[in-house]
Amino acid sequence: PNPIVSLMPIVLIFIVFYFLLIRPQQKRQKEHATMLSQLKKGDQVMTNGGICGMISSVKETTVVIKVDDNVKIEFQKSAVSYIKNTDEHR
């Protein structure tokens, strides 16, 4: 048997893995990085730990989230999982 033909299934598996696993993950990481760079004061956010609140200040690598009256917690920006839609509340 030809060695190229015997390697063909491995190459096909790699191509399938690339399009089903690697490429979508890279796209999500890029979107998350873009979202983190656009964080601003007043955004309603949720952290990876499930804490919801409003951003009261944004620093270089961290954000301060107001959880309740007189309760503010500082998080790494990477801990923010998503921004809630705040257009309805403004």
C-alpha positions as CSV (number, residue, x, y, z in Angstrom):
1,P,0.0,0.0,0.0
2,N,1.0,3.5,-0.7
3,P,2.2,5.4,2.5
4,I,0.3,8.6,1.4
5,V,-3.0,6.6,1.3
6,S,-2.4,5.2,4.7
7,L,-1.8,8.7,6.2
8,M,-5.0,10.1,4.6
9,P,-7.4,9.1,7.4
10,I,-5.1,10.8,10.0
11,V,-5.0,13.9,8.0
12,L,-8.8,13.9,7.5
13,I,-9.3,13.4,11.3
14,F,-7.0,16.4,12.0
15,I,-9.0,18.5,9.5
16,V,-12.3,17.6,11.1
17,F,-10.9,18.3,14.6
18,Y,-9.7,21.7,13.4
19,F,-13.1,22.8,12.0
20,L,-15.2,21.3,14.8
21,L,-13.0,22.1,17.9
22,I,-10.0,24.3,17.4
23,R,-11.5,27.0,15.1
24,P,-14.7,27.7,17.1
25,Q,-12.7,27.9,20.4
26,Q,-10.3,30.4,18.9
27,K,-13.3,32.5,17.7
28,R,-14.8,32.4,21.2
29,Q,-11.6,33.5,22.8
30,K,-11.3,36.4,20.3
31,E,-14.8,37.5,21.0
32,H,-14.3,37.3,24.8
33,A,-11.1,39.4,24.5
34,T,-13.0,42.0,22.5
35,M,-15.8,42.1,25.1
36,L,-13.3,42.5,27.9
37,S,-11.6,45.4,26.1
38,Q,-15.0,47.2,25.8
39,L,-16.0,47.0,29.5
40,K,-17.0,50.4,30.8
41,K,-18.5,51.9,33.9
42,G,-22.2,51.2,34.3
43,D,-22.2,47.8,32.4
44,Q,-24.3,45.1,34.0
45,V,-22.0,42.0,34.1
46,M,-21.8,38.4,35.3
47,T,-18.6,36.8,36.5
48,N,-17.5,33.2,35.9
49,G,-18.5,32.6,39.6
50,G,-22.0,33.7,39.0
51,I,-21.8,37.1,40.7
52,C,-24.0,39.7,39.0
53,G,-23.4,43.4,39.4
54,M,-22.7,46.8,37.8
55,I,-19.2,47.9,37.0
56,S,-18.3,51.0,39.1
57,S,-14.7,51.4,37.8
58,V,-12.4,49.9,35.2
59,K,-8.7,49.6,35.8
60,E,-6.0,48.2,33.5
61,T,-6.4,44.5,34.5
62,T,-9.3,44.6,37.0
63,V,-12.8,45.9,37.3
64,V,-14.7,46.9,40.5
65,I,-18.2,45.5,40.5
66,K,-20.9,46.9,42.7
67,V,-22.9,44.0,43.9
68,D,-25.2,45.7,46.4
69,D,-25.4,49.0,48.3
70,N,-22.0,49.6,49.9
71,V,-20.7,46.3,48.5
72,K,-18.0,46.5,45.9
73,I,-15.7,43.6,44.8
74,E,-12.6,43.9,42.6
75,F,-12.2,41.1,40.0
76,Q,-9.7,40.4,37.2
77,K,-11.2,41.4,33.9
78,S,-10.8,37.8,32.7
79,A,-13.4,36.7,35.4
80,V,-16.2,38.6,33.6
81,S,-18.1,36.0,31.5
82,Y,-20.5,38.3,29.8
83,I,-22.2,41.7,29.7
84,K,-25.9,41.7,30.2
85,N,-28.0,43.8,27.8
86,T,-28.1,47.2,29.4
87,D,-29.7,49.0,26.5
88,E,-33.2,48.2,27.9
89,H,-32.4,49.8,31.3
90,R,-30.9,53.1,30.1
